[in-house]
Amino acid sequence: MTVADGAERRAIPWEPELERAMSRFSVKEAHDLLHGLFRPRMRIYWTDFLLSVTVGAVAFWAVDPLGGFSVLGVLAFLVSVFAVFRCFAFIHEIAHFRKKQAFGPFRLGWNVLFGIPMMIPIFMYECHGEHHNRKLYGTPQDAEYLPLARMAPSNVVGLLITPLVLPFFGPYRFGIVTPLSWCVPKVREYLYRNLSALKIDFDYRGRQPTAEEKWSWRLQEFLCLAWIAAAAVLLSTGTVPIARLVQWYALFVAVAFVNSLRLLAAHRYIGDEDEMSIVEQMMDTVNHPRARVLGELWAPVGLRLHALHHLMPGLPYHNYPVAHARLMAGLPEDSAYRLTESPGLFPSLRRLWSACRAHQRAGTLLDRTSPEGARA
């Protein structure tokens, strides 16, 4: 299977070296090298997640007794940020393995222990399948993609400052709009179209729940509302000091900011808003294999090998290092897979910023408000 399998080549501005390598790449050859690595081991998932939750909760609690602005207090806060971010990253694995029966209890446990308290219930990531769909990846129907390399640098800046307001989204969505939607059908339609997906493309429009999903989504919404109400009571009675609310806001902002950095480094974002083949998706995505320690902080649960993930989305995260090693050993020296590598987070960010600036200087920025730029 090559890049041309099942799809006509388009005018994506691939570099000549990438273009040649893509034409020779075989997905089947890569898949055959990974035989036996596609079964998720639930013991690893549970151990990793429960340890992350415990570390995050203890570190968050320890900030106050250690002194919020002391060296130890700041260190505890940073530990809580990266532990919570690791917990959040498991939503990605759940989205990919939600049809596996063994993932049912893990999905429920993640939602109860983390998703509901953080007001990011699992149903808000049901849109992730579109990010791996050959016909939807990189198009306006992909909630997690913008052609940033063809857009103004201000769009990159926008994604980095958005975390400042994200902590208010959950209380607004679940504490205000959700109960209102129970009484006003038009508000319910607005809720699902605009406020029910984790996305970076704010023009993306979500879908209504299916008949099977309806009551599950509403139960998750109700539990988030109940959590907000309980938190409000605890804060208003002084049981939980306001300082903890401020700390939670700082935690949420920090986690969202790290995730924004990760998202910006995860792709080249050079798509033309048309569909891409599997190989094109892989080449539009970035691996960070050298960042083994720091990478687990800013791109945990397999996310640092993101090109590998887009090539083989059925791989469980705990097998990514072995899978990457097999591909590097078994694929040819001139394999396109090797060209997905970046030396680190900041080189990837610099490459994206340089691409934005180059399009800006050339006057070829994509205007998504025009009919050509926003094919919704």
PyMOL commands that set and color helices and strands:
alter all, ss='L'
color gray80, all
select helices_A, chain A and resi 16-24+27-33+42-66+71-96+103-115+122-132+148-150+153-164+166-181+185-194+214-236+242-266+278-283+295-298+306-311+317-330+336-340+345-362
alter helices_A, ss='H'
color red, helices_A
deselect
rebuild
show_as cartoon
